[in-house]
Amino acid sequence: MKELLRTTNVYREFLAGNAARTTLVLFSDEVYLRPLLFLCAEAFFGAEAHLARRIAGENFPDCKVYPRAGEKLSVDDVSEIVEESLLAPAEGDKKLFVLDRIDLASALVQNKLLKILEEPPQGTSFLLGAAAEHAVQPTVLSRARKVAVPPFSEEEICTALLRLHPGAEGTREAAAASGGVLSTAEALLEDGSEEFRLAEELLTAKEPEALCRAIGEKKEKRAFFAALRLVLRDALFLSRNEGKYCTRRSASITKLAEVPAGALIAAMGFLTDAEREIQFNANPGQAAYAFALRFQEEKAIWQKLSS
């Protein structure tokens, strides 16, 4: 995993010593955002092995990490950050504050950071991480240098999966469906073909309501929608007699390929809408149901036009 994260643009910038006083890292992989921030922190201080271990263990006094893993940044955290930032570095000539998932912090908490982000004390830098830019306050965005980490390529994800999960089946399909997000690929790999089976069932179901309720109860939502996109893509390839580009083949996908290509293309747009709504906290089950209904309506329109 670290090998893949070290290929990112933001890690290379920190390694080259080009970090800004306040840097905001936008990385859509929620699972691996914190590990990426730790690697950047190691690079900030020189990436020496003994120091890297202390940073990873949160035992280096000049690198402060907030909040605790699995928690949200709080008002008390901000008060502590402000106080700590006024103290001189303990072991060197610089300090770094790592603020994970700033996008999950409330507007109140984010705004309390503004003064310290705008005028950090001498020798103090800030490294902020977010998985969703829209949830970061504009006032915070304006005070940070934003570095967006692009999705990894399908080949990079596949190579990482082979390294992290040797012998696992479905590596190619998981990488193709992941959208360049390693944790999504791992979730697809862990579930075997279950997410793809659900996706195919939703796209061919006449009564999708019960199925969508089950989808809404799943802990991992992103993997299902990623599988849905790959199934649609492969059906579209088949419908255009371009089956050589397909990643998966199944009876359901062959059946979907009989749907007019215009309806399949429209469905890709509907899926993007559903994923965007989920980003803004829409219920995944309801988003899946709205998608399924729109797809059914679009199929009916195109079938009527072609008849």
Secondary structure by P-SEA (a helix, b strand, c coil): caaaaaacaaaaaaaacccccbbbbbbccccaaaaaaaaaaaaaacccaaaaaaaaacccccccccccccccccaaaaaaaaaaaacccccccbbbbbbcccccccaaaaaaaccccccccccbbbbbbbcccccccaaaaaacbbbbbccccaaaaaaaaaaacccccaaaaaaaaccccaaaaaaaaaacaaaaaaaaaaaacccaaaaaaaaaaccccaaaaaaaaaaaaaaaaaaaccccccccccaaaaaaaaccaaaaaaaaaaaaaaaaaaaacccaaaaaaaaaaaaaaaaaaaaaaac
